C-alpha cells in the first residue's frame, strides 16, 4: 500500500507531543538534513518515502529534529531513534504509538 503524504490521516500525525512538534518529512532535503543532525541513514530513504513505501516523522524542538520515526504503511513503527541511534524515552514511544493509532483510518 502506498502512503499519500498529504492524506488527512497523515496530517493528523503532525502537531505537538509534550515538548516536541511532530513533522512529516516530505522532501529529500528534510531527510538529508535530519540524517546529518541525527547521524543516521535517513539520507538513504528519499526514494522509499517519496514513493510512499514508508513515512518518516521527525520530533522537533525549536525546528531541530531530536528523533525520527519510520512508519510502515500499516502504521507499525519500523524504527524510532535519536542522535547516533539513541532510544527515545518509553513514555514518548507510547505517545507516538497512540498518535499513530488515533490517526490511522
Phi, psi and omega in degrees: 000134180269140180262129175268115186290355177246010178293145181307324180292326178292318180297332178291342178288335183280148180131184186281143165224111184053234182269008181255156171242122179280130181225126178281130177286128182239353183227158175298323181299316179300316181295320177296314179299313181297321178299318180295315181294317186273344182068042181232196186256023179300337178294348178267359187265348189309315182298317180294322180289310184292336175272000176079016180284326177217172174231147176236128178246130175263137172261111191255148171230119182052039177080004180246131181291134177251326178217154174233141181238122174268124183242126178283162181302334179274004179091357178286146177275122177280309178216151177211105184209164179248210183302132178053033176081014180296146180275140175286159176302147182304318182296326177290321176300314180297319180294323178291318177300318179295320178299315180296313181300317181291330183276331185300141178289000000 
